[in-house]
């Protein structure tokens, strides 16, 4: 239609980090992004802001050792953004609960690539993926390759194992507590018997 093709150069971005942060914020505002994806984006935003804060601090330290003008320049370059220090901050940005953020962090650190792909696609929930990520990597991969039902069964096994371990621990604690109480009672009985024998011995001496 005779319309000239034009591109615009944005002046609001000074670094590639600024571009990444802008992209993350745009994706966080989309409704179609899953809980897992929002959590990953928010965690990535925290990493960028933390790295920027550390770089700014290093720049200021270096400038202090050189000249006052460099200090002034570096201070002006220091970002004012809050680096999302707590899980509550991340949860708020991602519109998630703190517990969901914990699950996503666990999945990122421990889950095999196949399990991550499954939770990204919505095949399994965050809770199930976090549970499966506790398994050895080969078991995770086998469950993921087995499909949705295999992943659910693997998550169920992990939960049942945890439940049994919790029950066993509680039983052991109760047994130990009962043993301690029985020991205390026995000590009291022996102390009472010892006092009675002392009184009897004193009476015989008189």
C-alpha positions in Angstrom: 0.0 0.0 0.0 3.0 2.3 -0.4 3.5 2.5 3.4 7.1 2.9 4.3 8.5 0.3 6.8 9.9 2.0 9.9 11.5 0.8 13.1 11.7 2.8 16.3 14.6 2.8 18.7 13.5 2.9 22.3 15.3 5.1 24.7 13.9 3.6 27.9 16.3 0.6 27.9 20.0 1.2 28.7 21.1 -2.4 29.0 19.9 -5.9 27.9 18.9 -6.5 31.6 16.4 -3.6 31.2 15.0 -5.4 28.2 14.8 -8.7 30.1 13.0 -7.1 33.0 10.5 -5.4 30.7 9.8 -8.7 29.0 9.3 -10.5 32.3 6.9 -7.8 33.5 4.9 -8.1 30.3 4.7 -11.9 30.6 3.7 -11.7 34.3 0.8 -9.5 33.3 -0.6 -12.1 30.8 -3.5 -14.3 31.9 -2.4 -17.3 29.7 0.9 -17.8 31.6 0.7 -20.8 34.0 1.5 -20.7 37.7 4.8 -22.5 37.1 5.8 -20.1 34.4 5.0 -17.0 36.5 7.0 -18.4 39.3 10.0 -19.0 37.1 9.7 -15.5 35.6 9.5 -13.9 39.1 12.5 -15.9 40.3 14.4 -14.9 37.2 13.5 -11.3 37.9 14.9 -11.6 41.4 18.2 -13.0 40.0 18.6 -10.1 37.6 17.8 -7.5 40.3 20.2 -9.1 42.8 23.0 -9.3 40.2 22.4 -5.7 39.3 22.5 -4.7 43.0 25.8 -6.6 43.5 27.4 -5.1 40.4 26.3 -1.6 41.5 27.9 -2.2 45.0 31.1 -3.4 43.4 31.2 -0.4 41.1 30.8 2.0 44.1 33.5 0.2 46.0 35.9 0.5 43.1 35.0 4.1 42.6 35.7 4.9 46.3 39.3 3.7 45.8 39.8 5.9 42.7 38.1 9.3 42.7 35.1 11.2 44.1 33.7 11.9 40.7 33.6 8.2 39.9 31.8 7.6 43.2 29.1 10.2 42.2 28.6 8.6 38.8 28.3 5.1 40.2 25.9 6.2 42.8 23.6 7.7 40.2 23.8 4.4 38.3 22.6 2.4 41.3 19.2 0.9 40.6 16.3 1.9 42.8 14.3 -1.3 42.2 13.7 -3.5 45.2 15.5 -6.8 44.5 12.6 -9.1 45.7 14.4 -10.2 48.8 11.8 -12.6 50.3 9.6 -15.4 49.0 6.6 -13.2 49.9 7.9 -10.5 47.5 8.3 -13.1 44.7 4.9 -14.6 45.4 3.2 -11.2 45.3 4.9 -10.3 41.9 3.9 -13.7 40.5 0.4 -13.7 42.1 1.2 -17.0 43.8 1.3 -18.2 47.4 4.7 -18.5 49.2 4.2 -22.3 49.3 3.9 -22.4 45.5 7.1 -20.4 45.2 8.9 -23.0 47.4 7.6 -25.8 45.2 8.8 -24.1 42.0 12.2 -23.5 43.5 12.4 -27.1 44.4 11.4 -28.2 40.9 14.0 -25.9 39.3 16.7 -27.3 41.5 15.9 -31.0 41.6 13.6 -32.0 38.8 14.8 -33.7 35.7 14.2 -31.9 32.4 11.4 -34.4 31.5 9.5 -33.6 34.7 10.0 -29.8 34.2 8.5 -30.3 30.7 5.6 -32.1 32.1 4.7 -29.4 34.6 5.2 -26.7 32.0 2.7 -28.5 29.7 0.2 -28.9 32.6 0.5 -32.7 32.6 1.0 -32.7 36.4 0.5 -30.2 39.1 3.2 -28.2 41.0 2.6 -30.4 44.1 3.1 -33.6 42.1 6.1 -32.3 40.2 7.8 -31.3 43.5 7.1 -34.7 45.0 8.5 -36.5 41.9 11.6 -34.3 41.9 12.6 -35.9 45.3 13.2 -39.2 43.4 16.5 -40.2 41.8 16.9 -38.7 38.3 16.5 -42.0 36.5 13.2 -42.7 38.3 12.0 -39.2 37.4 12.8 -39.7 33.8 11.1 -43.1 33.7 8.0 -41.7 35.3 7.9 -38.8 32.9 8.3 -41.0 29.9 5.5 -43.2 31.2 3.1 -40.3 30.9 0.6 -38.6 33.2 -0.5 -41.7 35.1 3.0 -42.8 35.8 3.9 -39.4 37.1 0.9 -39.4 39.4 1.7 -42.8 40.7 5.3 -41.7 41.4 4.1 -38.7 43.3 1.7 -40.9 45.3 4.5 -43.2 46.3 6.7 -40.3 47.5 3.8 -38.9 49.6 3.0 -42.4 51.1 6.7 -42.9 51.9 6.8 -39.5 53.7 3.6 -40.3 55.5 5.0 -43.6 56.8 8.3 -42.0 57.8 6.4 -39.3 59.7 4.2 -41.9 61.4 7.3 -44.0 62.3 9.1 -40.9 63.7 6.0 -40.0 65.8 5.8 -43.5 67.1 9.5 -43.5 68.0 9.1 -40.2 69.8 6.0 -41.5 71.7 7.9 -44.7 72.7 10.9 -42.7 73.9 8.6 -40.4 75.9 6.9 -43.3 77.6 10.2 -44.9 78.4 11.4 -41.6 79.9 8.3 -41.3 82.0 8.6 -44.9 83.2 12.3 -44.3 84.1 11.3 -41.2 86.1 8.7 -43.2 88.0 11.2 -45.9 88.8 13.7 -43.4 90.0 11.1 -41.9 92.4 10.2 -45.4 93.7 13.9 -46.1 94.4 14.3 -42.8 96.1 11.3 -43.4 98.3 12.6 -46.9 99.1 16.0 -45.5 99.9 14.5 -42.9 102.3 12.5 -45.7 104.0 15.6 -47.9 104.5 17.5 -44.9 105.9 14.8 -44.3 108.5 14.7 -48.0 109.4 18.5 -48.0 109.8 18.4 -44.9 112.0 15.8 -46.5 114.2 17.9 -49.6 114.7 20.9 -47.5 115.6 19.0 -45.8 118.4 
